[in-house]
Amino acid sequence: MDDTIFPVDLAATGWPLVLLGAAALALVLTVLVALSTLKDLRSPLAALVGVTAGFQTAQIASVHMFCPAVLLWLVFGVWREPRGRWHPKWPLVVMACVALLASTAMTGQMVNSKLVAIQLVLLAGTGACLVAFGDQQDARSALGGLLLITTVACVAALAQYAGVLPYKIYLGTHRPIGLYSEPDWLGMFSAVGLLLAFRATNLGRWRTPLVFLHVIVLLLAAARAAWIGVVVVAALGWVVARLMRKSGSVPAGPKLGGWRMAVGGVLVVIVALMVSPSLRESLTDRVTGAVGSRPEVGAMARQKQNASLLELNSQAPPVGLGLSASGRVGVSGRIAYMGNSVNNVASNWLLGWWVDGGVLSLPLIGLFFFAAARRLTVTHGLLLGVVLACSFFSNAMVIPIAWFALALCLIEPARAPEPAPVGPPNPPVRAGVAVTAG
């Protein structure tokens, strides 16, 4: 009888993965059971949705965490604490527009990855759920969560700039990245946080420090697209709001102390530039690299990318080359006609979608512009405007923030309570006897 014992290689049999999967499943079930026993979860879960919208690359199996966060909000928030009927009109419009563009992934001549279509439909469907079942109270909670995560990212960026936290040096520049992959993304999200902090009148004494924190990080990130987006959208929103108030279309909003805050922000910028020579040199290089006679590498790359996108568009049929075809334009502007490209999206969202879908992209492009325009005088529209402006340089249409902002713009506005019916005045009473007409 052979009593030889053969050792078992657990790693080769795959048991560690099975055990990890079972542990993860048990953890998920435990969290779900805990959530099912709690009450008043709708607002905290809406805030969680806002937090996940403030991430760039937080994914599980190529699915953004924003999607399961909205699912949790639907199951444990909306379903358990309904606040009224659902609104299917705008969600159907969103999905119809997205379906037109996503369909080009099946018919396009130069499709680079069909996974982009799945991700786009998932993000759009998640945003459509927010529109269908959300209300303005959910929107306020979600914006609070978004401001929380941009604040954390800004604090991390300051720690990186001070040398407390390590980070990946981007193109040899001393520009922090916060929680994101590049300084440009940090710039966009700090611009978003700046907008939210400035517009939030319920922060009390925290409002001014939060505004100045986001201003400083917006400066440190040296993201020119974010600078342009903040200035252009803020100016446009102010002009539109002023014109609408003069015409009586909208009532005057609350005083935000805008001029005082702007002056304070300028002083913060001046002090930062005086204290830090390296920051002054970095910003000078960024500005002169964009408008000077010797453009920097990044500015030249953007120009070459746009030129290559226009070249691709000249070869495209009316229905485009297929979703993700614009990703064949590389960072240097070179077009990858053969094989597959590392990129799947263009840096310029408008040119990218036009190359991908042609006329089939117009409904979705128009929907984004319409949604931003219809709410440009409130935080939701300004938020979407900043994201769209930044996406002309760093495409945010395949991360949650764009679809989150679109959803907020399409959520039904809160209706003012109906005034009580005005009836005839009570008849006067004399000596206990009512005096009536007639």
HELIX and SHEET records of a PDB file:
HELIX    1   1 LEU A   10  THR A   13  1                                   4    
HELIX    2   2 TRP A   15  THR A   37  1                                  23    
HELIX    3   3 ARG A   42  ALA A   53  1                                  12    
HELIX    4   4 PHE A   66  TRP A   73  1                                   8    
HELIX    5   5 LEU A   74  VAL A   78  3                                   5    
HELIX    6   6 LYS A   89  ALA A  102  1                                  14    
HELIX    7   7 THR A  104  THR A  107  1                                   4    
HELIX    8   8 LEU A  115  PHE A  133  1                                  19    
HELIX    9   9 GLN A  136  TYR A  161  1                                  26    
HELIX   10  10 PRO A  183  ARG A  199  1                                  17    
HELIX   11  11 GLY A  204  TRP A  206  5                                   3    
HELIX   12  12 ARG A  207  ALA A  221  1                                  15    
HELIX   13  13 ARG A  224  SER A  247  1                                  24    
HELIX   14  14 GLY A  258  VAL A  275  1                                  18    
HELIX   15  15 PRO A  277  VAL A  291  1                                  15    
HELIX   16  16 VAL A  297  GLN A  315  1                                  19    
HELIX   17  17 ALA A  325  ARG A  328  5                                   4    
HELIX   18  18 TRP A  349  GLY A  357  1                                   9    
HELIX   19  19 GLY A  358  SER A  361  5                                   4    
HELIX   20  20 LEU A  362  ARG A  374  1                                  13    
HELIX   21  21 THR A  379  CYS A  390  1                                  12    
HELIX   22  22 PRO A  400  LEU A  410  1                                  11    
SHEET    1   A 2 GLN A  59  ILE A  60  0                                        
SHEET    2   A 2 VAL A  63  HIS A  64 -1                                        
SHEET    1   B 2 VAL A 429  ARG A 430  0                                        
SHEET    2   B 2 VAL A 433  ALA A 434 -1                                        
END                                                                             
